[in-house]
Amino acid sequence: VAKARAAFTDVRKALRGRKEIRYGLFYPARLRITHQDEDKEFVDPQKAMDYVKKILPATEIEG
């Protein structure tokens, strides 16, 4: 469980400090991202990062 949750670290770093985006990590390893009143839930860290890259300009993504 810990490894699965840790796999979302880069995605969470990219989202940290963004006032327009809310996110949360739910048990066992699901990341929910809320952007413009739309919720998306991910169990795959790569799909989550692909979504983040789509909603944020590339220059703003760290990691």
Backbone as JSON, one array per atom type, in Angstrom:
{
  "sequence": "VAKARAAFTDVRKALRGRKEIRYGLFYPARLRITHQDEDKEFVDPQKAMDYVKKILPATEIEG",
  "N": [[0.83, -1.19, 0.0], [1.92, 1.25, 0.81], [3.92, 1.67, -1.14], [2.35, 1.92, -3.44], [0.92, 4.25, -2.85], [3.05, 6.03, -2.64], [3.84, 6.2, -5.26], [2.42, 8.25, -6.38], [3.71, 10.58, -5.73], [5.2, 12.44, -7.4], [3.15, 13.52, -8.95], [1.58, 14.75, -6.99], [3.42, 16.66, -6.09], [3.55, 18.31, -8.34], [1.05, 19.44, -8.25], [0.92, 20.75, -5.86], [0.31, 23.67, -3.96], [-1.32, 24.95, -5.78], [-3.95, 27.01, -6.2], [-6.24, 26.78, -7.73], [-6.7, 24.13, -8.06], [-7.75, 21.23, -6.46], [-6.79, 18.39, -4.53], [-6.6, 14.99, -3.41], [-5.43, 12.14, -1.6], [-6.62, 8.99, -1.4], [-7.49, 6.04, 0.49], [-7.01, 2.74, -0.8], [-4.95, 3.57, -2.6], [-5.7, 5.93, -4.27], [-5.95, 8.76, -6.24], [-7.58, 11.76, -6.17], [-8.48, 14.43, -8.2], [-9.6, 17.7, -8.39], [-10.66, 20.03, -10.63], [-11.77, 22.99, -11.93], [-14.43, 22.48, -11.01], [-14.72, 19.82, -11.73], [-14.37, 16.46, -11.05], [-11.81, 14.05, -11.08], [-10.65, 10.76, -10.83], [-7.91, 8.69, -10.03], [-6.1, 5.64, -10.29], [-3.83, 4.94, -11.4], [-0.67, 6.23, -11.49], [0.68, 7.3, -13.76], [-1.36, 7.93, -15.57], [-2.6, 9.89, -14.09], [-0.58, 11.86, -14.04], [-0.45, 12.44, -16.76], [-2.95, 13.65, -17.09], [-2.6, 15.92, -15.44], [-0.57, 17.22, -16.86], [-2.04, 17.92, -19.05], [-3.86, 19.81, -18.06], [-2.31, 21.81, -16.94], [0.05, 24.33, -17.85], [3.07, 23.34, -19.48], [5.43, 24.51, -18.55], [4.94, 24.98, -15.92], [4.98, 22.65, -14.51], [6.58, 20.78, -12.13], [9.06, 18.36, -11.66]],
  "CA": [[0.0, 0.0, 0.0], [2.8, 2.42, 0.9], [4.56, 1.87, -2.44], [1.34, 2.4, -4.37], [0.65, 5.65, -2.51], [4.25, 6.81, -2.94], [3.93, 6.36, -6.71], [1.75, 9.5, -6.74], [4.47, 11.7, -5.18], [5.51, 13.45, -8.42], [1.9, 14.19, -9.33], [1.21, 15.63, -5.88], [4.35, 17.79, -6.1], [3.16, 19.2, -9.44], [-0.21, 20.1, -7.89], [1.07, 21.45, -4.58], [0.3, 25.13, -3.97], [-2.22, 25.46, -6.82], [-5.23, 27.39, -5.59], [-7.35, 26.42, -8.61], [-6.8, 22.67, -8.14], [-7.78, 20.49, -5.18], [-6.47, 16.98, -4.72], [-6.5, 14.21, -2.19], [-5.03, 10.76, -1.76], [-7.56, 8.17, -0.65], [-7.09, 4.66, 0.72], [-5.62, 2.47, -0.51], [-4.05, 4.41, -3.41], [-6.5, 6.61, -5.29], [-5.75, 10.21, -6.23], [-8.71, 12.51, -6.74], [-8.12, 15.79, -8.58], [-10.75, 18.54, -8.73], [-10.24, 21.2, -11.41], [-12.94, 23.64, -12.54], [-15.61, 21.75, -10.55], [-14.77, 18.49, -12.33], [-13.57, 15.49, -10.3], [-11.23, 12.9, -11.78], [-10.02, 9.87, -9.87], [-6.9, 7.88, -10.69], [-5.37, 4.6, -9.56], [-2.57, 4.83, -12.15], [0.07, 7.5, -11.39], [1.02, 7.85, -15.08], [-2.57, 8.56, -16.11], [-2.79, 11.11, -13.31], [0.39, 12.85, -14.52], [-0.89, 12.84, -18.1], [-4.04, 14.6, -16.89], [-2.02, 17.15, -14.9], [0.12, 17.88, -17.97], [-3.06, 18.46, -19.94], [-4.55, 20.97, -17.48], [-1.35, 22.84, -16.55], [1.11, 24.61, -18.84], [4.26, 22.5, -19.27], [6.46, 25.24, -17.81], [4.56, 25.05, -14.51], [5.05, 21.33, -13.9], [7.87, 20.46, -11.53], [9.2, 16.93, -11.41]],
  "C": [[0.88, 1.25, 0.0], [3.47, 2.71, -0.44], [3.57, 2.42, -3.46], [1.01, 3.86, -4.12], [1.83, 6.53, -2.87], [4.42, 7.05, -4.44], [3.29, 7.66, -7.18], [2.53, 10.75, -6.3], [4.74, 12.8, -6.21], [4.27, 14.22, -8.85], [1.49, 15.18, -8.24], [2.14, 16.84, -5.81], [3.97, 18.8, -7.18], [1.91, 20.01, -9.08], [-0.1, 20.97, -6.64], [1.1, 22.97, -4.78], [-0.6, 25.74, -5.03], [-3.57, 25.75, -6.2], [-6.42, 26.92, -6.43], [-7.57, 24.91, -8.7], [-6.78, 22.08, -6.73], [-7.44, 19.04, -5.49], [-6.4, 16.28, -3.37], [-6.13, 12.78, -2.52], [-5.9, 9.92, -0.83], [-7.08, 6.73, -0.58], [-7.72, 3.74, -0.31], [-4.66, 3.33, -1.33], [-4.84, 4.99, -4.58], [-6.27, 8.11, -5.14], [-6.94, 10.87, -6.9], [-8.25, 13.94, -6.98], [-9.39, 16.52, -8.97], [-10.22, 19.8, -9.39], [-11.47, 21.72, -12.13], [-14.22, 22.84, -12.27], [-15.78, 20.38, -11.2], [-13.82, 17.57, -11.55], [-13.08, 14.39, -11.23], [-10.52, 12.08, -10.73], [-9.1, 8.91, -10.61], [-6.34, 6.83, -9.74], [-4.01, 4.38, -10.22], [-1.84, 6.18, -12.11], [0.4, 8.12, -12.74], [-0.18, 8.52, -15.72], [-2.86, 9.86, -15.38], [-1.85, 12.2, -13.8], [0.03, 13.33, -15.92], [-2.01, 13.87, -18.01], [-3.52, 15.94, -16.39], [-1.3, 17.92, -16.01], [-0.87, 18.51, -18.94], [-3.68, 19.74, -19.38], [-3.61, 22.09, -17.07], [-0.37, 23.09, -17.69], [2.37, 23.83, -18.48], [5.33, 23.21, -18.43], [6.16, 25.28, -16.32], [4.69, 23.71, -13.79], [6.47, 21.07, -13.42], [7.93, 18.96, -11.33], [8.87, 16.19, -12.6]]
}
